[in-house]
Amino acid sequence: LRAIAEAGPDAEEQVMSAQKDTVRRVLSQIEAAVARVQDGTYGVCLTCAKPIPVERLEILPYTPSCVPCQRSAG
Ligand SMILES: [Zn+2]
């Protein structure tokens, strides 16, 4: 965020770049989720191996981890 604030005329370009990174990250998470559906491990947290609550999967169907693990990962 500080980089965007100090960037001046290039700020918009940097925001777009950040958005593209986000798209790539989400896309890779979706691809990984599809792979987990195929191998039968979908819905299980990759970090703690516990089931991810259905309510969370309804909001973020491609999430690789439960809320506590995502928080501890930063
Ligand atoms: Zn977890």
PDB file of the backbone (N, CA, C, O) and the ligand in Angstrom, with CONECT records:
HET     ZN  A 101       1
ATOM      1  N   LEU A   1       0.831  -1.203   0.000  1.00  0.00           N
ATOM      2  CA  LEU A   1       0.000   0.000   0.000  1.00  0.00           C
ATOM      3  C   LEU A   1       0.863   1.248   0.000  1.00  0.00           C
ATOM      4  O   LEU A   1       0.534   2.219  -0.681  1.00  0.00           O
ATOM      5  N   ARG A   2       1.959   1.248   0.748  1.00  0.00           N
ATOM      6  CA  ARG A   2       2.818   2.417   0.776  1.00  0.00           C
ATOM      7  C   ARG A   2       3.415   2.652  -0.609  1.00  0.00           C
ATOM      8  O   ARG A   2       3.549   3.797  -1.042  1.00  0.00           O
ATOM      9  N   ALA A   3       3.770   1.586  -1.296  1.00  0.00           N
ATOM     10  CA  ALA A   3       4.341   1.701  -2.636  1.00  0.00           C
ATOM     11  C   ALA A   3       3.348   2.370  -3.572  1.00  0.00           C
ATOM     12  O   ALA A   3       3.733   3.193  -4.403  1.00  0.00           O
ATOM     13  N   ILE A   4       2.077   2.024  -3.445  1.00  0.00           N
ATOM     14  CA  ILE A   4       1.055   2.628  -4.300  1.00  0.00           C
ATOM     15  C   ILE A   4       0.925   4.114  -3.977  1.00  0.00           C
ATOM     16  O   ILE A   4       0.817   4.934  -4.889  1.00  0.00           O
ATOM     17  N   ALA A   5       0.933   4.468  -2.703  1.00  0.00           N
ATOM     18  CA  ALA A   5       0.766   5.859  -2.296  1.00  0.00           C
ATOM     19  C   ALA A   5       1.911   6.732  -2.803  1.00  0.00           C
ATOM     20  O   ALA A   5       1.702   7.903  -3.121  1.00  0.00           O
ATOM     21  N   GLU A   6       3.101   6.182  -2.881  1.00  0.00           N
ATOM     22  CA  GLU A   6       4.269   6.969  -3.270  1.00  0.00           C
ATOM     23  C   GLU A   6       4.543   6.935  -4.773  1.00  0.00           C
ATOM     24  O   GLU A   6       5.460   7.598  -5.257  1.00  0.00           O
ATOM     25  N   ALA A   7       3.754   6.171  -5.496  1.00  0.00           N
ATOM     26  CA  ALA A   7       4.098   5.918  -6.892  1.00  0.00           C
ATOM     27  C   ALA A   7       3.698   7.052  -7.819  1.00  0.00           C
ATOM     28  O   ALA A   7       4.257   7.175  -8.909  1.00  0.00           O
ATOM     29  N   GLY A   8       2.731   7.897  -7.412  1.00  0.00           N
ATOM     30  CA  GLY A   8       2.313   8.997  -8.266  1.00  0.00           C
ATOM     31  C   GLY A   8       1.648   8.506  -9.539  1.00  0.00           C
ATOM     32  O   GLY A   8       0.735   7.682  -9.482  1.00  0.00           O
ATOM     33  N   PRO A   9       2.100   9.006 -10.705  1.00  0.00           N
ATOM     34  CA  PRO A   9       1.431   8.669 -11.975  1.00  0.00           C
ATOM     35  C   PRO A   9       1.427   7.176 -12.279  1.00  0.00           C
ATOM     36  O   PRO A   9       0.570   6.701 -13.023  1.00  0.00           O
ATOM     37  N   ASP A  10       2.364   6.439 -11.718  1.00  0.00           N
ATOM     38  CA  ASP A  10       2.433   5.012 -11.995  1.00  0.00           C
ATOM     39  C   ASP A  10       1.544   4.187 -11.079  1.00  0.00           C
ATOM     40  O   ASP A  10       1.495   2.961 -11.182  1.00  0.00           O
ATOM     41  N   ALA A  11       0.826   4.884 -10.162  1.00  0.00           N
ATOM     42  CA  ALA A  11       0.067   4.156  -9.152  1.00  0.00           C
ATOM     43  C   ALA A  11      -0.968   3.232  -9.775  1.00  0.00           C
ATOM     44  O   ALA A  11      -1.126   2.084  -9.359  1.00  0.00           O
ATOM     45  N   GLU A  12      -1.678   3.754 -10.789  1.00  0.00           N
ATOM     46  CA  GLU A  12      -2.728   2.939 -11.384  1.00  0.00           C
ATOM     47  C   GLU A  12      -2.158   1.664 -12.000  1.00  0.00           C
ATOM     48  O   GLU A  12      -2.734   0.580 -11.895  1.00  0.00           O
ATOM     49  N   GLU A  13      -1.001   1.835 -12.648  1.00  0.00           N
ATOM     50  CA  GLU A  13      -0.349   0.673 -13.251  1.00  0.00           C
ATOM     51  C   GLU A  13       0.040  -0.343 -12.188  1.00  0.00           C
ATOM     52  O   GLU A  13      -0.065  -1.552 -12.393  1.00  0.00           O
ATOM     53  N   GLN A  14       0.492   0.172 -11.045  1.00  0.00           N
ATOM     54  CA  GLN A  14       0.888  -0.749  -9.978  1.00  0.00           C
ATOM     55  C   GLN A  14      -0.324  -1.459  -9.391  1.00  0.00           C
ATOM     56  O   GLN A  14      -0.251  -2.639  -9.047  1.00  0.00           O
ATOM     57  N   VAL A  15      -1.451  -0.734  -9.276  1.00  0.00           N
ATOM     58  CA  VAL A  15      -2.663  -1.379  -8.783  1.00  0.00           C
ATOM     59  C   VAL A  15      -3.088  -2.486  -9.740  1.00  0.00           C
ATOM     60  O   VAL A  15      -3.455  -3.583  -9.319  1.00  0.00           O
ATOM     61  N   MET A  16      -3.031  -2.180 -11.042  1.00  0.00           N
ATOM     62  CA  MET A  16      -3.386  -3.203 -12.032  1.00  0.00           C
ATOM     63  C   MET A  16      -2.469  -4.409 -11.918  1.00  0.00           C
ATOM     64  O   MET A  16      -2.915  -5.553 -12.010  1.00  0.00           O
ATOM     65  N   SER A  17      -1.185  -4.144 -11.717  1.00  0.00           N
ATOM     66  CA  SER A  17      -0.236  -5.239 -11.573  1.00  0.00           C
ATOM     67  C   SER A  17      -0.576  -6.093 -10.358  1.00  0.00           C
ATOM     68  O   SER A  17      -0.505  -7.320 -10.413  1.00  0.00           O
ATOM     69  N   ALA A  18      -0.951  -5.429  -9.249  1.00  0.00           N
ATOM     70  CA  ALA A  18      -1.318  -6.154  -8.044  1.00  0.00           C
ATOM     71  C   ALA A  18      -2.580  -6.982  -8.287  1.00  0.00           C
ATOM     72  O   ALA A  18      -2.694  -8.117  -7.824  1.00  0.00           O
ATOM     73  N   GLN A  19      -3.539  -6.382  -9.034  1.00  0.00           N
ATOM     74  CA  GLN A  19      -4.767  -7.118  -9.338  1.00  0.00           C
ATOM     75  C   GLN A  19      -4.476  -8.346 -10.187  1.00  0.00           C
ATOM     76  O   GLN A  19      -5.069  -9.405  -9.985  1.00  0.00           O
ATOM     77  N   LYS A  20      -3.556  -8.199 -11.140  1.00  0.00           N
ATOM     78  CA  LYS A  20      -3.201  -9.349 -11.973  1.00  0.00           C
ATOM     79  C   LYS A  20      -2.565 -10.450 -11.134  1.00  0.00           C
ATOM     80  O   LYS A  20      -2.827 -11.632 -11.352  1.00  0.00           O
ATOM     81  N   ASP A  21      -1.720 -10.057 -10.165  1.00  0.00           N
ATOM     82  CA  ASP A  21      -1.138 -11.056  -9.274  1.00  0.00           C
ATOM     83  C   ASP A  21      -2.231 -11.780  -8.498  1.00  0.00           C
ATOM     84  O   ASP A  21      -2.169 -12.993  -8.299  1.00  0.00           O
ATOM     85  N   THR A  22      -3.255 -11.002  -8.056  1.00  0.00           N
ATOM     86  CA  THR A  22      -4.356 -11.611  -7.315  1.00  0.00           C
ATOM     87  C   THR A  22      -5.100 -12.613  -8.185  1.00  0.00           C
ATOM     88  O   THR A  22      -5.434 -13.709  -7.735  1.00  0.00           O
ATOM     89  N   VAL A  23      -5.361 -12.229  -9.448  1.00  0.00           N
ATOM     90  CA  VAL A  23      -6.056 -13.137 -10.368  1.00  0.00           C
ATOM     91  C   VAL A  23      -5.260 -14.426 -10.539  1.00  0.00           C
ATOM     92  O   VAL A  23      -5.817 -15.523 -10.497  1.00  0.00           O
ATOM     93  N   ARG A  24      -3.947 -14.279 -10.734  1.00  0.00           N
ATOM     94  CA  ARG A  24      -3.116 -15.477 -10.911  1.00  0.00           C
ATOM     95  C   ARG A  24      -3.158 -16.364  -9.679  1.00  0.00           C
ATOM     96  O   ARG A  24      -3.220 -17.588  -9.790  1.00  0.00           O
ATOM     97  N   ARG A  25      -3.123 -15.735  -8.483  1.00  0.00           N
ATOM     98  CA  ARG A  25      -3.127 -16.527  -7.248  1.00  0.00           C
ATOM     99  C   ARG A  25      -4.451 -17.262  -7.096  1.00  0.00           C
ATOM    100  O   ARG A  25      -4.475 -18.446  -6.758  1.00  0.00           O
ATOM    101  N   VAL A  26      -5.574 -16.544  -7.351  1.00  0.00           N
ATOM    102  CA  VAL A  26      -6.886 -17.170  -7.233  1.00  0.00           C
ATOM    103  C   VAL A  26      -7.025 -18.301  -8.242  1.00  0.00           C
ATOM    104  O   VAL A  26      -7.554 -19.368  -7.931  1.00  0.00           O
ATOM    105  N   LEU A  27      -6.535 -18.049  -9.468  1.00  0.00           N
ATOM    106  CA  LEU A  27      -6.630 -19.075 -10.504  1.00  0.00           C
ATOM    107  C   LEU A  27      -5.860 -20.329 -10.097  1.00  0.00           C
ATOM    108  O   LEU A  27      -6.335 -21.446 -10.305  1.00  0.00           O
ATOM    109  N   SER A  28      -4.680 -20.149  -9.522  1.00  0.00           N
ATOM    110  CA  SER A  28      -3.900 -21.314  -9.110  1.00  0.00           C
ATOM    111  C   SER A  28      -4.597 -22.046  -7.966  1.00  0.00           C
ATOM    112  O   SER A  28      -4.523 -23.271  -7.872  1.00  0.00           O
ATOM    113  N   GLN A  29      -5.286 -21.281  -7.082  1.00  0.00           N
ATOM    114  CA  GLN A  29      -6.029 -21.918  -5.995  1.00  0.00           C
ATOM    115  C   GLN A  29      -7.211 -22.717  -6.543  1.00  0.00           C
ATOM    116  O   GLN A  29      -7.524 -23.801  -6.051  1.00  0.00           O
ATOM    117  N   ILE A  30      -7.867 -22.158  -7.579  1.00  0.00           N
ATOM    118  CA  ILE A  30      -8.992 -22.864  -8.185  1.00  0.00           C
ATOM    119  C   ILE A  30      -8.504 -24.164  -8.844  1.00  0.00           C
ATOM    120  O   ILE A  30      -9.120 -25.219  -8.690  1.00  0.00           O
ATOM    121  N   GLU A  31      -7.389 -24.069  -9.581  1.00  0.00           N
ATOM    122  CA  GLU A  31      -6.844 -25.261 -10.229  1.00  0.00           C
ATOM    123  C   GLU A  31      -6.482 -26.333  -9.196  1.00  0.00           C
ATOM    124  O   GLU A  31      -6.722 -27.522  -9.404  1.00  0.00           O
ATOM    125  N   ALA A  32      -5.896 -25.883  -8.070  1.00  0.00           N
ATOM    126  CA  ALA A  32      -5.540 -26.824  -7.019  1.00  0.00           C
ATOM    127  C   ALA A  32      -6.793 -27.447  -6.405  1.00  0.00           C
ATOM    128  O   ALA A  32      -6.799 -28.630  -6.065  1.00  0.00           O
ATOM    129  N   ALA A  33      -7.858 -26.644  -6.264  1.00  0.00           N
ATOM    130  CA  ALA A  33      -9.111 -27.159  -5.706  1.00  0.00           C
ATOM    131  C   ALA A  33      -9.717 -28.210  -6.629  1.00  0.00           C
ATOM    132  O   ALA A  33     -10.218 -29.233  -6.163  1.00  0.00           O
ATOM    133  N   VAL A  34      -9.674 -27.960  -7.948  1.00  0.00           N
ATOM    134  CA  VAL A  34     -10.185 -28.942  -8.912  1.00  0.00           C
ATOM    135  C   VAL A  34      -9.396 -30.246  -8.791  1.00  0.00           C
ATOM    136  O   VAL A  34      -9.976 -31.331  -8.831  1.00  0.00           O
ATOM    137  N   ALA A  35      -8.073 -30.138  -8.642  1.00  0.00           N
ATOM    138  CA  ALA A  35      -7.242 -31.339  -8.490  1.00  0.00           C
ATOM    139  C   ALA A  35      -7.627 -32.097  -7.225  1.00  0.00           C
ATOM    140  O   ALA A  35      -7.627 -33.328  -7.216  1.00  0.00           O
ATOM    141  N   ARG A  36      -7.958 -31.362  -6.146  1.00  0.00           N
ATOM    142  CA  ARG A  36      -8.340 -32.036  -4.895  1.00  0.00           C
ATOM    143  C   ARG A  36      -9.702 -32.709  -5.037  1.00  0.00           C
ATOM    144  O   ARG A  36      -9.931 -33.771  -4.459  1.00  0.00           O
ATOM    145  N   VAL A  37     -10.611 -32.094  -5.805  1.00  0.00           N
ATOM    146  CA  VAL A  37     -11.894 -32.752  -6.070  1.00  0.00           C
ATOM    147  C   VAL A  37     -11.642 -34.093  -6.767  1.00  0.00           C
ATOM    148  O   VAL A  37     -12.269 -35.103  -6.447  1.00  0.00           O
ATOM    149  N   GLN A  38     -10.705 -34.078  -7.730  1.00  0.00           N
ATOM    150  CA  GLN A  38     -10.450 -35.285  -8.511  1.00  0.00           C
ATOM    151  C   GLN A  38      -9.782 -36.371  -7.675  1.00  0.00           C
ATOM    152  O   GLN A  38     -10.049 -37.554  -7.888  1.00  0.00           O
ATOM    153  N   ASP A  39      -8.920 -35.999  -6.728  1.00  0.00           N
ATOM    154  CA  ASP A  39      -8.255 -37.042  -5.929  1.00  0.00           C
ATOM    155  C   ASP A  39      -8.949 -37.284  -4.590  1.00  0.00           C
ATOM    156  O   ASP A  39      -8.462 -38.054  -3.762  1.00  0.00           O
ATOM    157  N   GLY A  40     -10.088 -36.623  -4.382  1.00  0.00           N
ATOM    158  CA  GLY A  40     -10.924 -36.944  -3.220  1.00  0.00           C
ATOM    159  C   GLY A  40     -10.530 -36.260  -1.936  1.00  0.00           C
ATOM    160  O   GLY A  40     -11.032 -36.634  -0.876  1.00  0.00           O
ATOM    161  N   THR A  41      -9.642 -35.260  -1.980  1.00  0.00           N
ATOM    162  CA  THR A  41      -9.227 -34.573  -0.758  1.00  0.00           C
ATOM    163  C   THR A  41      -9.826 -33.182  -0.641  1.00  0.00           C
ATOM    164  O   THR A  41      -9.444 -32.413   0.242  1.00  0.00           O
ATOM    165  N   TYR A  42     -10.758 -32.852  -1.520  1.00  0.00           N
ATOM    166  CA  TYR A  42     -11.372 -31.523  -1.476  1.00  0.00           C
ATOM    167  C   TYR A  42     -12.115 -31.318  -0.160  1.00  0.00           C
ATOM    168  O   TYR A  42     -12.760 -32.233   0.351  1.00  0.00           O
ATOM    169  N   GLY A  43     -12.016 -30.099   0.384  1.00  0.00           N
ATOM    170  CA  GLY A  43     -12.733 -29.770   1.611  1.00  0.00           C
ATOM    171  C   GLY A  43     -11.942 -30.047   2.871  1.00  0.00           C
ATOM    172  O   GLY A  43     -12.442 -29.858   3.979  1.00  0.00           O
ATOM    173  N   VAL A  44     -10.691 -30.501   2.702  1.00  0.00           N
ATOM    174  CA  VAL A  44      -9.819 -30.747   3.843  1.00  0.00           C
ATOM    175  C   VAL A  44      -8.709 -29.709   3.845  1.00  0.00           C
ATOM    176  O   VAL A  44      -8.081 -29.453   2.818  1.00  0.00           O
ATOM    177  N   CYS A  45      -8.476 -29.114   5.007  1.00  0.00           N
ATOM    178  CA  CYS A  45      -7.444 -28.088   5.125  1.00  0.00           C
ATOM    179  C   CYS A  45      -6.063 -28.664   4.808  1.00  0.00           C
ATOM    180  O   CYS A  45      -5.689 -29.707   5.343  1.00  0.00           O
ATOM    181  N   LEU A  46      -5.315 -27.998   3.953  1.00  0.00           N
ATOM    182  CA  LEU A  46      -3.986 -28.485   3.576  1.00  0.00           C
ATOM    183  C   LEU A  46      -2.992 -28.348   4.722  1.00  0.00           C
ATOM    184  O   LEU A  46      -1.989 -29.060   4.763  1.00  0.00           O
ATOM    185  N   THR A  47      -3.263 -27.442   5.646  1.00  0.00           N
ATOM    186  CA  THR A  47      -2.303 -27.183   6.716  1.00  0.00           C
ATOM    187  C   THR A  47      -2.517 -28.105   7.915  1.00  0.00           C
ATOM    188  O   THR A  47      -1.571 -28.721   8.405  1.00  0.00           O
ATOM    189  N   CYS A  48      -3.773 -28.201   8.390  1.00  0.00           N
ATOM    190  CA  CYS A  48      -4.030 -28.973   9.611  1.00  0.00           C
ATOM    191  C   CYS A  48      -4.755 -30.286   9.329  1.00  0.00           C
ATOM    192  O   CYS A  48      -4.943 -31.091  10.241  1.00  0.00           O
ATOM    193  N   ALA A  49      -5.168 -30.517   8.068  1.00  0.00           N
ATOM    194  CA  ALA A  49      -5.810 -31.770   7.644  1.00  0.00           C
ATOM    195  C   ALA A  49      -7.190 -31.986   8.269  1.00  0.00           C
ATOM    196  O   ALA A  49      -7.716 -33.099   8.251  1.00  0.00           O
ATOM    197  N   LYS A  50      -7.772 -30.925   8.818  1.00  0.00           N
ATOM    198  CA  LYS A  50      -9.136 -31.019   9.335  1.00  0.00           C
ATOM    199  C   LYS A  50     -10.122 -30.570   8.254  1.00  0.00           C
ATOM    200  O   LYS A  50      -9.760 -29.810   7.355  1.00  0.00           O
ATOM    201  N   PRO A  51     -11.373 -31.042   8.343  1.00  0.00           N
ATOM    202  CA  PRO A  51     -12.375 -30.604   7.351  1.00  0.00           C
ATOM    203  C   PRO A  51     -12.609 -29.097   7.427  1.00  0.00           C
ATOM    204  O   PRO A  51     -12.721 -28.529   8.514  1.00  0.00           O
ATOM    205  N   ILE A  52     -12.683 -28.458   6.253  1.00  0.00           N
ATOM    206  CA  ILE A  52     -13.008 -27.035   6.192  1.00  0.00           C
ATOM    207  C   ILE A  52     -14.523 -26.897   6.310  1.00  0.00           C
ATOM    208  O   ILE A  52     -15.251 -27.595   5.604  1.00  0.00           O
ATOM    209  N   PRO A  53     -15.030 -26.002   7.198  1.00  0.00           N
ATOM    210  CA  PRO A  53     -16.494 -25.859   7.365  1.00  0.00           C
ATOM    211  C   PRO A  53     -17.185 -25.540   6.043  1.00  0.00           C
ATOM    212  O   PRO A  53     -16.687 -24.756   5.235  1.00  0.00           O
ATOM    213  N   VAL A  54     -18.350 -26.170   5.844  1.00  0.00           N
ATOM    214  CA  VAL A  54     -19.096 -25.978   4.602  1.00  0.00           C
ATOM    215  C   VAL A  54     -19.421 -24.501   4.378  1.00  0.00           C
ATOM    216  O   VAL A  54     -19.401 -24.022   3.244  1.00  0.00           O
ATOM    217  N   GLU A  55     -19.722 -23.775   5.473  1.00  0.00           N
ATOM    218  CA  GLU A  55     -20.062 -22.359   5.326  1.00  0.00           C
ATOM    219  C   GLU A  55     -18.902 -21.588   4.690  1.00  0.00           C
ATOM    220  O   GLU A  55     -19.111 -20.664   3.904  1.00  0.00           O
ATOM    221  N   ARG A  56     -17.672 -21.988   5.047  1.00  0.00           N
ATOM    222  CA  ARG A  56     -16.497 -21.325   4.464  1.00  0.00           C
ATOM    223  C   ARG A  56     -16.351 -21.715   2.987  1.00  0.00           C
ATOM    224  O   ARG A  56     -16.013 -20.876   2.152  1.00  0.00           O
ATOM    225  N   LEU A  57     -16.601 -22.968   2.675  1.00  0.00           N
ATOM    226  CA  LEU A  57     -16.468 -23.408   1.279  1.00  0.00           C
ATOM    227  C   LEU A  57     -17.528 -22.766   0.395  1.00  0.00           C
ATOM    228  O   LEU A  57     -17.315 -22.565  -0.800  1.00  0.00           O
ATOM    229  N   GLU A  58     -18.691 -22.440   1.005  1.00  0.00           N
ATOM    230  CA  GLU A  58     -19.725 -21.770   0.211  1.00  0.00           C
ATOM    231  C   GLU A  58     -19.274 -20.370  -0.193  1.00  0.00           C
ATOM    232  O   GLU A  58     -19.612 -19.883  -1.272  1.00  0.00           O
ATOM    233  N   ILE A  59     -18.504 -19.730   0.693  1.00  0.00           N
ATOM    234  CA  ILE A  59     -18.018 -18.376   0.405  1.00  0.00           C
ATOM    235  C   ILE A  59     -16.779 -18.427  -0.481  1.00  0.00           C
ATOM    236  O   ILE A  59     -16.654 -17.665  -1.440  1.00  0.00           O
ATOM    237  N   LEU A  60     -15.848 -19.351  -0.141  1.00  0.00           N
ATOM    238  CA  LEU A  60     -14.574 -19.472  -0.867  1.00  0.00           C
ATOM    239  C   LEU A  60     -14.378 -20.930  -1.276  1.00  0.00           C
ATOM    240  O   LEU A  60     -13.635 -21.660  -0.619  1.00  0.00           O
ATOM    241  N   PRO A  61     -15.033 -21.360  -2.349  1.00  0.00           N
ATOM    242  CA  PRO A  61     -15.013 -22.803  -2.699  1.00  0.00           C
ATOM    243  C   PRO A  61     -13.620 -23.338  -3.004  1.00  0.00           C
ATOM    244  O   PRO A  61     -13.393 -24.545  -2.915  1.00  0.00           O
ATOM    245  N   TYR A  62     -12.693 -22.470  -3.358  1.00  0.00           N
ATOM    246  CA  TYR A  62     -11.360 -22.918  -3.757  1.00  0.00           C
ATOM    247  C   TYR A  62     -10.321 -22.743  -2.655  1.00  0.00           C
ATOM    248  O   TYR A  62      -9.132 -22.957  -2.887  1.00  0.00           O
ATOM    249  N   THR A  63     -10.765 -22.352  -1.446  1.00  0.00           N
ATOM    250  CA  THR A  63      -9.793 -22.081  -0.396  1.00  0.00           C
ATOM    251  C   THR A  63      -9.034 -23.361  -0.018  1.00  0.00           C
ATOM    252  O   THR A  63      -9.637 -24.426   0.114  1.00  0.00           O
ATOM    253  N   PRO A  64      -7.696 -23.250   0.158  1.00  0.00           N
ATOM    254  CA  PRO A  64      -6.921 -24.438   0.513  1.00  0.00           C
ATOM    255  C   PRO A  64      -6.813 -24.689   2.015  1.00  0.00           C
ATOM    256  O   PRO A  64      -6.266 -25.709   2.434  1.00  0.00           O
ATOM    257  N   SER A  65      -7.337 -23.751   2.839  1.00  0.00           N
ATOM    258  CA  SER A  65      -7.132 -23.926   4.270  1.00  0.00           C
ATOM    259  C   SER A  65      -8.303 -23.361   5.067  1.00  0.00           C
ATOM    260  O   SER A  65      -9.079 -22.545   4.570  1.00  0.00           O
ATOM    261  N   CYS A  66      -8.411 -23.817   6.322  1.00  0.00           N
ATOM    262  CA  CYS A  66      -9.459 -23.318   7.204  1.00  0.00           C
ATOM    263  C   CYS A  66      -9.089 -21.916   7.715  1.00  0.00           C
ATOM    264  O   CYS A  66      -7.975 -21.439   7.499  1.00  0.00           O
ATOM    265  N   VAL A  67     -10.036 -21.274   8.389  1.00  0.00           N
ATOM    266  CA  VAL A  67      -9.826 -19.884   8.816  1.00  0.00           C
ATOM    267  C   VAL A  67      -8.634 -19.741   9.759  1.00  0.00           C
ATOM    268  O   VAL A  67      -7.782 -18.882   9.529  1.00  0.00           O
ATOM    269  N   PRO A  68      -8.544 -20.568  10.830  1.00  0.00           N
ATOM    270  CA  PRO A  68      -7.380 -20.401  11.745  1.00  0.00           C
ATOM    271  C   PRO A  68      -6.037 -20.565  11.035  1.00  0.00           C
ATOM    272  O   PRO A  68      -5.089 -19.838  11.327  1.00  0.00           O
ATOM    273  N   CYS A  69      -5.952 -21.520  10.101  1.00  0.00           N
ATOM    274  CA  CYS A  69      -4.677 -21.736   9.399  1.00  0.00           C
ATOM    275  C   CYS A  69      -4.383 -20.586   8.454  1.00  0.00           C
ATOM    276  O   CYS A  69      -3.232 -20.169   8.331  1.00  0.00           O
ATOM    277  N   GLN A  70      -5.406 -20.065   7.783  1.00  0.00           N
ATOM    278  CA  GLN A  70      -5.174 -18.945   6.881  1.00  0.00           C
ATOM    279  C   GLN A  70      -4.700 -17.726   7.667  1.00  0.00           C
ATOM    280  O   GLN A  70      -3.821 -16.988   7.221  1.00  0.00           O
ATOM    281  N   ARG A  71      -5.305 -17.523   8.860  1.00  0.00           N
ATOM    282  CA  ARG A  71      -4.895 -16.385   9.691  1.00  0.00           C
ATOM    283  C   ARG A  71      -3.444 -16.539  10.142  1.00  0.00           C
ATOM    284  O   ARG A  71      -2.677 -15.577  10.109  1.00  0.00           O
ATOM    285  N   SER A  72      -3.069 -17.742  10.562  1.00  0.00           N
ATOM    286  CA  SER A  72      -1.706 -17.928  11.068  1.00  0.00           C
ATOM    287  C   SER A  72      -0.695 -17.858   9.935  1.00  0.00           C
ATOM    288  O   SER A  72       0.483 -17.585  10.164  1.00  0.00           O
ATOM    289  N   ALA A  73      -1.161 -18.109   8.692  1.00  0.00           N
ATOM    290  CA  ALA A  73      -0.251 -18.015   7.549  1.00  0.00           C
ATOM    291  C   ALA A  73      -0.055 -16.565   7.116  1.00  0.00           C
ATOM    292  O   ALA A  73       0.831 -16.270   6.314  1.00  0.00           O
ATOM    293  N   GLY A  74      -0.878 -15.662   7.643  1.00  0.00           N
ATOM    294  CA  GLY A  74      -0.733 -14.253   7.298  1.00  0.00           C
ATOM    295  C   GLY A  74      -1.568 -13.903   6.121  1.00  0.00           C
ATOM    296  O   GLY A  74      -1.571 -12.751   5.688  1.00  0.00           O
TER     297      GLY A  74
HETATM  298 ZN    ZN A 101      -6.475 -25.711   9.033  1.00  0.00          ZN2+
END
